[in-house]
């Protein structure tokens, strides 16, 4: 399984979990919450002197940790 496939699978699990916890009929809130967190996965790049997206592997690991943290609340 590729990193992208793993991230997509994690995203789908998060959306299902979010909808179950909040008794939602649509997945709009869950998708927005995921997108909001994922877009924050950036790091400073000295060469470009701006923030750039993290690698897919690093993003996946951060999102896994975040999802685990959400479930433990």
Residue pairs with C-beta under 8 A, 6 or more apart in sequence:
1 9
3 56
3 57
3 60
4 56
6 60
7 56
7 59
7 60
7 63
10 60
10 63
10 64
10 67
11 34
11 63
13 67
14 30
14 34
14 63
14 67
14 70
15 27
15 30
15 31
15 34
17 67
17 70
17 71
18 24
18 27
18 29
18 30
18 33
19 27
19 30
22 29
24 30
37 63
37 66
38 59
38 63
41 53
41 54
41 58
41 59
41 62
41 63
42 51
42 52
42 53
42 54
43 51
43 52
43 54
43 58
44 50
44 51
45 51
45 52
53 59
54 62
